[in-house]
């Protein structure tokens, strides 16, 4: 058979969904049959997306065939692939070779390449959100690159592929690649990229997705809006702890049915923290926002929203003019971000400090005398990411940090994490923009971001595959900053689940054991809800007055100051010893200054 025909094959790697043996870490949450059926659905979805692309499909499976066929009462093929049309498109069902996972994947590639295919992708079956687009882009990238690899949130990967030229002409590198394991605090995905860079293997990466291994992964992907709202026991804890729910005299079960109120929720998720059934009001709101304002109903992903022509589609409870004006401006600015600047990174590249072409660890032409004793060559692959609002609200502080970090070889990047767009329910648009952002970081040689904003921190933690570090951990490492006194610390919503940033701030607060940490309520800025619930926002901020509070979110400070909470301050300028009052007017002005290099 002639390989010049440019044949493409998709390997689907899966375990047979046997009850009690599949998705074992999800069994305590979903039950044995529930976990099994979830895996079954993901396999069917993966096959369906592969069939939609049109490549030849090979299903490599592992598991007890006899037990599975007895369980399903039919043959392996008919049980695993329920759709008759898809079943006809499967080229072959093959039992996985013996050995560890890497060995089985390596041998599976060798088997299919021996059948005269030019490009092959291997796709796992733990990703319910994988799409035909991921497969299409993977094959397209193999025309110009040796390898493609798409990451998952936990440091692994869900898709990997090679072209025949690499497999055949660089056989030793192909074989050695499968010997790579996870090491230290970096996952196997990062280690494979380093191996590729060190060995001259050209590669392209795809979008990051979440593989479902445990309950947290499941909730990250599916939320709880559909799966658990019906589990509400009407205890009233959520209503008692949320001014929004209390105002409308409803619990989360009621809220799930009230789509018209989706944009009235502040997305703080305090309700989930008190719910005995772990139901998330944030997940309910985001799901309903996606349906109301998401890509399913309009074309705003490619241009600024024109809601005035669509207002008949929305319930009259929406304040249409405010919705249009608020969201139009936000999406215009954020997606794509109009004030992004990689000017400082480019300067470092031009000076020879950073080899961005190969993302090499080698540092060239560095005058080490200009760097202080904290300099490490790894710093040249780091960048300070202040975020939109710290740049606007505390420009003096950001300028100071930019200069301090440059002394130790760390650049600064001005860009948007896309959290505001995500909070509107525009998930596909968010993924596209984050993908573009990731490419900009890769081209700049950046592997790690030092994050000042809690929204940015968790946005990258959840959606990106760039390593993130809290700015407080970094300045502590560099011995920058001083201890401060803080009696009342308001913890921003994104950090209340894991407390990661709170813990990194603790070394800087002299009286931390006596500090009151407020981790309930919300400043009212979340997801644009303040447009519809001005009375609630005013009420919440009234409660903050007179507390001499501090927080570590510039968005919260901007919101509080606008509501005359004049004693609210950010911890970062205080830690750095900078006397700076927050700027709450014309937020785009300082973003524009960074765009033009002022």
C-alpha positions as CSV (number, residue, x, y, z in Angstrom):
1,X,0.0,0.0,0.0
2,X,1.4,3.4,-0.9
3,X,2.0,5.7,2.0
4,X,1.9,8.7,-0.3
5,X,-1.8,8.6,-0.2
6,X,-1.5,10.5,3.1
7,X,-3.7,8.2,5.2
8,X,-4.6,9.3,8.7
9,X,-5.5,7.1,11.7
10,X,-6.9,7.8,15.1
11,X,-6.1,5.4,17.9
12,X,-8.6,5.5,20.8
13,X,-7.1,4.1,24.0
14,X,-9.7,2.9,26.5
15,X,-10.5,0.5,29.3
16,X,-13.6,-1.6,29.0
17,X,-16.4,0.0,31.1
18,X,-16.9,-2.9,33.5
19,X,-19.0,-2.1,36.6
20,X,-16.9,-1.9,39.7
21,X,-13.6,-1.7,37.8
22,X,-14.0,1.5,35.9
23,X,-13.4,5.0,37.3
24,X,-12.7,3.6,40.8
25,X,-12.0,7.0,42.3
26,X,-15.4,8.2,41.2
27,X,-17.3,5.2,42.7
28,X,-17.7,6.8,46.2
29,X,-19.3,9.8,44.5
30,X,-21.3,8.2,41.6
31,X,-21.6,4.6,42.6
32,X,-20.2,1.6,40.7
33,X,-22.8,1.7,38.0
34,X,-22.8,5.5,37.7
35,X,-19.0,5.6,37.3
36,X,-19.2,2.9,34.7
37,X,-21.9,4.6,32.7
38,X,-20.0,7.9,32.8
39,X,-17.0,6.2,31.3
40,X,-19.2,4.5,28.7
41,X,-20.6,7.9,27.7
42,X,-17.2,9.5,27.4
43,X,-16.0,6.6,25.2
44,X,-19.1,7.0,22.9
45,X,-18.5,10.7,22.7
46,X,-14.8,10.3,21.8
47,X,-15.6,7.8,19.1
48,X,-18.4,10.1,17.7
49,X,-16.0,13.0,17.5
50,X,-13.4,10.9,15.8
51,X,-16.0,9.6,13.3
52,X,-17.1,13.1,12.6
53,X,-13.5,14.0,11.5
54,X,-13.3,11.0,9.2
55,X,-10.0,9.3,10.0
56,X,-9.6,5.6,10.2
57,X,-10.3,4.6,13.8
58,X,-8.6,1.9,15.8
59,X,-9.9,1.1,19.3
60,X,-7.2,-0.3,21.5
61,X,-8.8,-1.6,24.7
62,X,-7.9,-3.3,27.9
63,X,-10.1,-5.2,30.4
64,X,-12.0,-8.4,30.9
65,X,-13.8,-9.0,27.6
66,X,-15.8,-12.0,28.8
67,X,-17.1,-10.1,31.9
68,X,-17.9,-7.0,29.8
69,X,-19.9,-9.0,27.2
70,X,-21.8,-10.8,30.0
71,X,-22.5,-7.5,31.7
72,X,-23.9,-5.9,28.5
73,X,-25.5,-9.1,27.0
74,X,-24.0,-8.5,23.6
75,X,-20.7,-8.5,21.7
76,X,-17.7,-6.3,22.6
77,X,-18.1,-4.1,19.5
78,X,-21.8,-3.6,19.8
79,X,-21.6,-2.9,23.6
80,X,-18.8,-0.4,23.3
81,X,-20.0,1.4,20.3
82,X,-23.8,1.8,20.6
83,X,-24.2,3.9,17.4
84,X,-24.5,1.6,14.4
85,X,-23.2,4.3,12.0
86,X,-20.1,4.8,14.1
87,X,-19.6,1.0,14.5
88,X,-19.3,0.7,10.7
89,X,-16.5,3.4,10.7
90,X,-14.3,1.6,13.2
91,X,-11.4,0.0,11.3
92,X,-10.4,-2.5,14.0
93,X,-10.8,-3.4,17.7
94,X,-7.4,-4.5,19.1
95,X,-6.4,-5.5,22.6
96,X,-3.7,-3.3,24.0
97,X,-0.2,-4.8,24.2
98,X,1.2,-5.8,27.6
99,X,3.5,-3.6,29.6
100,X,3.1,-0.2,31.3
101,X,1.1,2.6,29.8
102,X,4.0,4.1,27.9
103,X,5.0,0.8,26.4
104,X,1.4,0.0,25.3
105,X,1.1,3.4,23.6
106,X,4.5,3.0,21.9
107,X,3.6,-0.4,20.5
108,X,0.2,0.7,19.4
109,X,1.7,3.5,17.3
110,X,4.2,1.0,15.8
111,X,1.3,-1.4,14.9
112,X,-0.7,1.2,13.1
113,X,2.3,2.8,11.4
114,X,3.0,-0.6,10.0
115,X,-0.3,-0.4,8.1
116,X,1.0,2.5,5.9
117,X,-0.4,5.5,7.7
118,X,1.2,8.9,7.3
119,X,-0.1,10.6,10.5
120,X,-1.5,9.0,13.7
121,X,-3.1,10.5,16.7
122,X,-3.7,8.7,20.0
123,X,-6.6,9.9,22.1
124,X,-7.6,8.9,25.6
125,X,-11.1,8.4,26.9
126,X,-11.1,10.5,30.1
127,X,-12.1,13.8,28.4
128,X,-15.8,14.5,27.9
129,X,-15.2,17.9,26.3
130,X,-12.8,16.7,23.5
131,X,-14.1,17.7,20.1
132,X,-13.6,17.1,16.4
133,X,-11.8,20.4,16.3
134,X,-9.0,19.0,18.6
135,X,-8.6,16.0,16.3
136,X,-8.7,18.2,13.1
137,X,-6.1,20.6,14.5
138,X,-3.9,17.7,15.6
139,X,-3.7,16.1,12.2
140,X,-3.3,19.5,10.5
141,X,-0.3,20.3,12.8
142,X,1.4,17.0,11.9
143,X,1.8,18.3,8.3
144,X,4.5,20.6,9.6
145,X,5.6,19.2,12.9
146,X,7.1,15.9,14.2
147,X,4.7,15.7,17.2
148,X,1.5,17.1,18.6
149,X,0.5,16.9,22.2
150,X,-2.5,18.4,24.1
151,X,-2.3,18.8,27.9
152,X,-4.7,18.1,30.7
153,X,-5.0,20.1,33.9
154,X,-3.2,17.6,36.1
155,X,0.0,17.7,34.2
156,X,-0.5,14.8,31.8
157,X,-1.9,14.8,28.3
158,X,-5.0,13.5,26.5
159,X,-3.8,13.5,22.9
160,X,-0.4,12.8,21.3
161,X,0.5,12.2,17.7
162,X,3.4,11.7,15.3
163,X,3.9,11.7,11.5
164,X,5.6,8.8,9.8
165,X,8.7,10.7,8.9
166,X,9.5,11.3,12.6
167,X,8.6,7.7,13.5
168,X,10.7,6.2,10.7
169,X,13.7,8.6,10.4
170,X,14.2,9.5,14.1
171,X,13.3,6.0,15.5
172,X,15.7,6.3,18.5
173,X,14.2,9.6,19.6
174,X,10.7,8.1,19.2
175,X,11.6,5.2,21.4
176,X,13.3,7.3,24.1
177,X,10.4,9.7,24.3
178,X,8.3,6.9,25.9
179,X,10.8,6.5,28.7
180,X,10.0,9.9,30.1
181,X,8.2,9.9,33.4
182,X,6.8,12.6,35.7
183,X,9.5,14.2,37.8
184,X,9.6,16.7,40.8
185,X,6.7,19.1,40.7
186,X,6.2,19.0,36.9
187,X,4.0,16.5,35.1
188,X,4.9,14.3,32.2
189,X,3.5,16.8,29.7
190,X,6.1,19.4,30.6
191,X,8.9,16.8,30.6
192,X,8.0,15.6,27.1
193,X,8.2,19.2,25.9
194,X,11.6,19.6,27.4
195,X,12.7,16.4,25.8
196,X,11.4,17.6,22.5
197,X,13.2,20.9,22.8
198,X,16.5,19.3,23.9
199,X,16.4,16.8,21.0
200,X,15.3,19.0,18.1
201,X,11.8,17.5,17.9
202,X,9.4,20.0,16.4
203,X,6.0,20.0,18.1
204,X,2.7,21.8,18.4
205,X,0.4,21.9,21.4
206,X,-3.4,22.0,21.6
207,X,-5.9,23.3,24.1
208,X,-5.8,22.3,27.7
209,X,-8.8,20.2,28.9
210,X,-9.8,18.4,32.1
211,X,-9.6,14.7,32.4
212,X,-12.1,13.2,34.8
213,X,-10.4,11.0,37.4
214,X,-12.1,12.0,40.7
215,X,-14.9,14.0,42.2
216,X,-13.2,17.4,41.9
217,X,-12.5,16.8,38.2
218,X,-16.1,15.8,37.7
219,X,-17.4,19.0,39.4
220,X,-14.9,21.1,37.5
221,X,-16.3,19.8,34.1
222,X,-19.9,19.3,34.8
223,X,-20.4,21.6,37.8
224,X,-23.4,20.7,39.9
225,X,-26.1,22.7,38.2
226,X,-27.6,19.7,36.4
227,X,-26.3,16.8,38.4
228,X,-27.3,17.9,41.9
229,X,-29.8,20.8,41.9
230,X,-32.5,18.1,42.2
231,X,-30.7,16.7,45.3
232,X,-31.6,19.9,47.3
233,X,-33.1,19.0,50.7
234,X,-34.4,22.5,51.2
235,X,-32.5,23.0,54.4
236,X,-32.3,26.7,53.8
237,X,-28.6,27.1,54.6
238,X,-27.9,28.6,51.2
239,X,-30.7,31.2,51.6
240,X,-29.5,32.1,55.1
241,X,-26.0,32.8,53.8
242,X,-26.8,34.6,50.6
243,X,-28.4,38.0,50.4
244,X,-29.3,37.4,46.7
245,X,-31.2,34.1,47.5
246,X,-32.8,35.7,50.5
247,X,-34.0,38.7,48.5
248,X,-35.9,36.4,46.1
249,X,-36.9,33.9,48.9
250,X,-35.5,30.9,47.1
251,X,-32.9,28.1,47.6
252,X,-30.6,26.6,45.0
253,X,-33.2,24.2,43.7
254,X,-35.5,27.2,42.9
255,X,-32.6,29.2,41.5
256,X,-31.8,26.4,39.0
257,X,-35.3,26.9,37.5
258,X,-35.0,30.7,37.4
259,X,-32.8,31.3,34.3
260,X,-33.9,34.9,34.2
261,X,-31.9,35.6,37.4
262,X,-28.7,34.0,36.1
263,X,-27.0,37.4,35.9
264,X,-28.2,38.5,39.3
265,X,-25.9,36.0,41.1
266,X,-22.5,37.3,42.3
267,X,-20.8,34.0,41.6
268,X,-19.1,34.0,45.0
269,X,-20.1,30.4,45.6
270,X,-20.7,30.9,49.4
271,X,-23.8,28.8,48.9
272,X,-21.8,25.7,48.0
273,X,-19.6,26.1,51.1
274,X,-22.6,25.7,53.4
275,X,-24.7,23.3,51.3
276,X,-24.7,19.7,52.7
277,X,-25.2,18.4,49.2
278,X,-22.4,20.4,47.7
279,X,-24.6,22.2,45.2
280,X,-23.0,25.2,43.5
281,X,-25.0,28.3,42.8
282,X,-22.0,29.5,40.7
283,X,-22.3,26.5,38.4
284,X,-26.0,26.9,38.1
285,X,-25.6,30.6,37.2
286,X,-22.8,29.9,34.7
287,X,-24.8,27.2,33.0
288,X,-27.8,29.4,32.6
289,X,-25.7,32.4,31.5
290,X,-24.2,30.2,28.7
291,X,-27.7,29.4,27.5
292,X,-28.9,33.0,27.8
293,X,-26.0,34.9,26.4
294,X,-23.6,32.2,25.2
295,X,-22.5,31.1,21.8
296,X,-25.6,28.9,21.5
297,X,-27.8,32.0,20.8
298,X,-25.7,34.6,19.1
299,X,-22.7,35.6,17.1
300,X,-21.0,37.9,19.6
301,X,-17.9,35.7,19.7
302,X,-16.7,37.3,16.4
303,X,-17.9,40.8,17.0
304,X,-19.2,43.2,19.7
305,X,-22.6,42.2,21.1
306,X,-25.6,43.6,19.4
307,X,-28.2,42.8,22.0
308,X,-30.6,45.4,20.9
309,X,-31.7,43.3,18.0
310,X,-32.2,40.3,20.2
311,X,-33.9,41.6,23.3
312,X,-37.1,39.8,22.4
313,X,-35.3,36.5,23.1
314,X,-34.7,37.5,26.7
315,X,-37.1,37.7,29.6
316,X,-38.4,41.1,30.5
317,X,-36.7,40.9,33.9
318,X,-33.4,41.7,32.2
319,X,-32.5,45.4,32.2
320,X,-31.8,45.3,28.5
321,X,-30.1,48.6,28.0
322,X,-27.8,48.1,30.9
323,X,-27.0,44.6,29.9
324,X,-26.1,45.7,26.4
325,X,-24.0,48.7,27.5
326,X,-22.1,46.8,30.2
327,X,-21.3,43.6,28.4
328,X,-20.6,45.3,25.1
329,X,-17.8,47.4,26.6
330,X,-16.4,44.5,28.6
331,X,-16.2,42.1,25.7
332,X,-14.8,44.8,23.4
333,X,-12.0,45.4,25.8
334,X,-11.3,41.9,27.0
335,X,-11.8,39.6,24.1
336,X,-9.3,40.0,22.6
337,X,-7.6,42.2,25.2
338,X,-7.0,45.6,23.7
339,X,-4.2,46.6,26.1
340,X,-2.0,43.6,26.0
341,X,1.7,44.3,26.0
342,X,4.7,42.0,25.7
343,X,7.1,44.9,25.2
344,X,9.3,44.1,28.1
345,X,9.6,40.4,27.2
346,X,10.6,41.5,23.6
347,X,13.2,43.8,25.0
348,X,14.7,40.9,27.0
349,X,14.7,38.7,23.9
350,X,16.4,41.4,21.8
351,X,19.1,41.8,24.5
352,X,19.8,38.2,24.3
353,X,18.6,37.3,27.7
354,X,16.0,34.9,26.5
355,X,16.1,32.3,23.7
356,X,12.4,32.2,22.9
357,X,12.8,30.3,19.7
358,X,13.8,27.0,21.4
359,X,12.6,27.8,24.9
360,X,16.1,26.8,26.0
361,X,17.4,26.8,29.5
362,X,20.6,28.3,28.2
363,X,21.1,32.0,28.9
364,X,23.2,33.9,26.4
365,X,24.9,37.3,26.6
366,X,23.8,38.0,30.1
367,X,25.7,40.6,32.0
368,X,25.5,38.9,35.4
369,X,26.9,42.0,37.1
370,X,23.7,43.8,36.4
371,X,21.7,41.2,38.3
372,X,21.6,40.9,42.1
373,X,22.4,37.8,44.2
374,X,18.9,36.4,43.8
375,X,19.4,35.9,40.0
376,X,18.7,32.4,38.7
377,X,18.7,31.6,35.0
378,X,15.2,30.0,35.5
379,X,13.9,33.5,36.1
380,X,14.3,34.3,32.4
381,X,11.4,32.0,31.7
382,X,9.2,33.7,34.3
383,X,7.0,36.8,33.9
384,X,5.1,38.9,36.3
385,X,1.4,39.0,35.4
386,X,-0.3,41.9,37.3
387,X,-3.7,41.5,35.6
388,X,-6.1,44.2,34.4
389,X,-7.2,45.7,37.7
390,X,-4.0,45.9,39.7
391,X,-2.5,47.7,36.7
392,X,-5.4,50.2,36.8
393,X,-6.0,50.6,40.5
394,X,-2.4,50.5,41.7
395,X,-0.2,51.7,38.8
396,X,2.6,52.9,41.1
397,X,2.9,49.5,42.8
398,X,2.9,47.7,39.5
399,X,5.7,50.0,38.2
400,X,7.7,49.3,41.3
401,X,7.3,45.5,40.9
402,X,8.1,45.7,37.2
403,X,11.5,47.3,38.0
404,X,12.3,45.0,40.9
405,X,11.6,41.9,38.9
406,X,13.7,43.1,36.0
407,X,16.7,43.3,38.4
408,X,16.5,39.5,38.7
409,X,15.8,38.7,35.1
410,X,11.9,38.4,35.4
411,X,9.9,40.2,32.7
412,X,6.4,41.6,33.0
413,X,3.5,40.8,30.7
414,X,0.3,42.9,30.5
415,X,-2.6,40.8,29.4
416,X,-6.1,39.5,30.5
417,X,-6.8,36.1,31.9
418,X,-10.3,36.1,30.3
419,X,-12.1,35.5,33.6
420,X,-14.5,38.4,32.9
421,X,-15.5,36.8,29.6
422,X,-15.8,33.4,31.2
423,X,-18.1,34.7,33.9
424,X,-20.5,36.0,31.2
425,X,-21.0,32.4,30.1
426,X,-18.9,32.7,26.9
427,X,-17.0,29.4,27.4
428,X,-16.0,28.8,23.8
429,X,-14.8,32.4,23.4
430,X,-12.8,32.0,26.6
431,X,-11.1,28.9,25.4
432,X,-10.2,30.5,22.1
433,X,-8.7,33.6,23.7
434,X,-6.9,31.5,26.4
435,X,-5.4,29.4,23.6
436,X,-4.1,32.5,21.8
437,X,-2.7,33.8,25.1
438,X,-0.9,30.5,25.7
439,X,0.7,30.8,22.2
440,X,1.9,34.3,23.0
441,X,3.5,33.1,26.2
442,X,5.1,30.1,24.5
443,X,6.5,32.3,21.7
444,X,7.9,34.6,24.5
445,X,9.6,31.6,26.1
446,X,7.5,32.0,29.3
447,X,6.9,28.9,31.3
448,X,5.8,30.4,34.6
449,X,3.7,33.3,35.6
450,X,3.9,35.2,38.8
451,X,0.3,36.2,39.6
452,X,-0.9,39.1,41.6
453,X,-4.7,38.8,41.0
454,X,-6.6,35.9,42.6
455,X,-9.0,35.7,39.7
456,X,-6.0,35.4,37.3
457,X,-4.3,32.9,39.6
458,X,-7.2,30.4,39.6
459,X,-8.2,31.1,36.0
460,X,-4.7,29.9,34.9
461,X,-4.7,27.2,37.4
462,X,-8.0,25.8,36.1
463,X,-7.7,26.5,32.3
464,X,-4.1,27.0,31.5
465,X,-1.0,24.8,31.4
466,X,1.4,27.5,32.4
467,X,2.9,27.1,35.9
468,X,1.6,29.8,38.3
469,X,3.1,31.2,41.4
470,X,1.6,33.6,43.9
471,X,3.4,37.0,43.9
472,X,3.6,36.7,47.7
473,X,5.5,33.5,47.4
474,X,7.9,35.1,44.9
475,X,8.6,38.3,46.8
476,X,9.1,36.3,50.0
477,X,11.6,34.2,48.1
478,X,13.4,37.3,46.9
479,X,13.3,38.9,50.3
480,X,11.3,41.8,49.1
481,X,8.7,43.4,51.4
482,X,8.0,43.9,55.1
483,X,5.6,42.6,57.7
484,X,2.5,44.6,58.2
485,X,-0.3,44.7,60.8
486,X,-3.8,43.7,59.6
487,X,-6.8,43.3,61.9
488,X,-9.5,42.5,59.3
489,X,-8.6,40.7,56.1
490,X,-11.3,40.2,53.4
491,X,-10.6,37.0,51.5
492,X,-11.7,37.3,47.8
493,X,-14.1,34.7,46.6
494,X,-11.8,32.7,44.3
495,X,-9.4,31.8,47.1
496,X,-12.0,30.6,49.7
497,X,-11.9,27.0,48.6
498,X,-8.2,26.3,48.6
499,X,-6.8,29.3,50.6
500,X,-3.6,29.1,48.5
501,X,-3.0,32.9,48.2
502,X,-4.1,33.5,51.8
503,X,-1.4,31.0,53.0
504,X,1.2,32.8,50.8
505,X,0.3,36.1,52.5
506,X,0.5,34.8,56.0
507,X,4.3,35.3,56.4
508,X,3.9,39.0,55.8
509,X,1.2,39.6,58.4
510,X,2.8,40.1,61.8
511,X,-0.4,39.5,63.8
512,X,-1.9,36.9,61.6
513,X,-3.1,34.7,64.5
514,X,-5.2,37.6,65.7
515,X,-6.3,38.7,62.2
516,X,-10.0,38.3,61.5
517,X,-10.3,36.6,58.1
518,X,-13.6,37.4,56.5
519,X,-14.5,34.7,54.0
520,X,-18.2,35.3,53.4
521,X,-20.2,37.8,51.3
522,X,-18.8,39.4,48.2
523,X,-17.8,42.9,47.0
524,X,-20.6,42.6,44.5
525,X,-18.5,42.9,41.3
526,X,-18.8,39.2,40.4
527,X,-19.9,38.5,36.9
528,X,-21.5,41.9,36.3
529,X,-24.3,41.1,38.8
530,X,-24.0,44.5,40.3
531,X,-25.8,45.9,37.2
532,X,-29.0,44.2,38.3
533,X,-28.6,44.1,42.1
534,X,-27.4,47.6,43.0
535,X,-29.3,47.6,46.3
536,X,-27.6,44.4,47.4
537,X,-24.2,45.6,46.3
538,X,-24.7,48.8,48.3
539,X,-25.9,46.8,51.3
540,X,-22.9,44.5,51.2
541,X,-20.4,47.3,51.0
542,X,-22.1,49.2,53.7
543,X,-21.3,46.3,56.0
544,X,-17.6,46.8,55.1
545,X,-17.4,50.4,56.3
546,X,-15.5,51.2,59.4
547,X,-13.6,47.9,59.6
548,X,-10.3,49.2,58.3
549,X,-10.2,46.1,56.1
550,X,-7.5,44.9,53.8
551,X,-7.7,42.4,51.0
552,X,-5.6,41.0,48.2
553,X,-7.8,41.7,45.2
554,X,-7.6,45.0,43.3
555,X,-11.0,44.5,41.8
556,X,-12.5,44.3,45.3
557,X,-10.7,47.4,46.4
558,X,-12.0,49.3,43.3
559,X,-15.5,48.2,44.0
560,X,-15.4,49.0,47.7
561,X,-13.9,52.5,47.1
562,X,-16.6,53.3,44.6
563,X,-19.1,52.5,47.3
564,X,-17.3,54.8,49.8
565,X,-15.5,52.1,51.8
566,X,-12.7,54.6,52.2
567,X,-10.6,52.6,54.6
568,X,-10.3,49.6,52.4
569,X,-6.8,48.9,51.2
570,X,-4.8,46.3,49.3
571,X,-2.1,44.4,51.2
572,X,0.5,44.4,48.4
573,X,1.4,48.2,48.5
574,X,1.6,48.0,52.3
575,X,3.9,45.0,52.2
576,X,6.1,46.7,49.6
577,X,6.1,50.0,51.7
578,X,4.5,52.0,48.9
579,X,2.2,54.9,49.8
580,X,-0.5,54.7,47.1
581,X,-4.2,55.4,47.2
582,X,-6.2,53.3,44.8
583,X,-7.3,54.8,41.5
584,X,-11.0,54.2,40.8
585,X,-11.7,56.4,37.9
586,X,-10.9,55.9,34.2
587,X,-9.5,52.3,34.6
588,X,-8.5,52.0,31.0
589,X,-6.1,55.0,31.3
590,X,-3.3,53.1,33.0
591,X,-3.9,50.0,30.9
592,X,-3.4,52.2,27.8
593,X,-0.2,53.6,29.3
594,X,1.2,50.1,29.6
595,X,0.1,49.3,26.1
596,X,2.1,52.2,24.7
597,X,5.0,51.7,27.0
598,X,4.6,54.6,29.5
